[in-house]
Each structure stands twice: as structure tokens, then as C-alpha cells.
């Protein structure tokens, strides 16, 4: 099974439209948002996904009052990080800020995938049997420099799609 991963969309409605089309073209059953949507209008756009939206709130989401209403209305699955999720027998941890990942992993030995954002920097590495994946920038203004991620949960391989 392949899933989509996106982070730090930061109210860039133009890019969010592109992101939704890319995920719909990929026909992924789940899209994981690792936080920093930043307003309810931006989150509402994700109702156009043909897949289930799961995510965590980022540091720029915590002061936005309208997000929870949009989450409930669209049956999105959002919570404060970390979020634990099991798909295809893979334990996944979703963070926004990477600061507490190592502590979390020391207490959760079954976790095989860590998804996060916040840094706007790409990372795709495996350490101690755990895949760490951050798709990187998605809200930038420079065409061709933004990316989303596609994660194959069977092979534990991640790739980026640039736009």
C-alpha cells in the first residue's frame, strides 16, 4: 500500500490545489499531513481529496480556532502530535516538530516509520530499522522546488513528487 505525505502547506491555496490533484492522480487511500496547515480555509480544501486525511497539528495550527470545526465537518482525523497509526502492520508515528522523536522511539520499539515536518527540509533515511521521512517544502513560491511524498508501506520506500 502506498500513502501520501505532505507537510507545512502554510495557507498556500494554489499549492494545496496542486497537492490535492497529485494525490488524487496517485490514487493513495490515505494522505498524512504532518502539520502547519495554518488556517481553516486551507484545511477545507483537503475535502477535495479522494482519500482519507490523517494528521497532526503543527506549531502554526495551535492558535487557529477554526481548524477543529473543519476536521469534524469533513471527518478528518487530526490530533496533537505524536500520533500513532498502524497501516499494513506497520507502526507509524506522526510528528510535526522532530524534537521528541528519539524519546518517543525509546519508549515505542515497534515503530517502523516516523513522518514529520516543520523543518521544510527533505529527509529520507533509515536509522536502527526506522524510516524517517520528511517530504520537505510544499508551500514555497518557486515552481518545481515544492514536493509531496509517496510512501510504500510494504517496501518501506519513500519518493518525492516535485511540483
HUCORJO-V992833 format. One line per field, one symbol per residue. ss: DSSP state (2 for helix, 1 for strand, 0 for the rest). phi: phi as a letter, one per 30 degrees, with the letter a starting at -180 (. if undefined). burial: + if it has 9 or more other ideal C-beta (glycine too) atoms within 8 Angstrom, else -. Layout:
ss->???
phi->???
burial->???
This chain:
ss->0111110000002222222222222200011110000002222222220001111110000000002222222200111100111110011111000222222222200011111000000011111001111100000000000011111100001111110
phi->.cbcbbbhdhidddddededddddddhddbbcccjidiaddddeeddddcbdcbabdcddcdcdddddddedechdcbadddccbcbhhcdcccbcddecdddeddcbdddcbbcabidicdbbbcbhicdcbbdiebcdcdejcdaccbcdddchbbbccdb
burial->-++++++++++++-++++++-+++-+-+-+++++++++++-+++++--+-+-+++++++++--+--+--++--+-+++--+++++-+--+++++++++-++--++--+--++++++++-+-+++-----+++++++++++-----++++++++--+-+-++-+
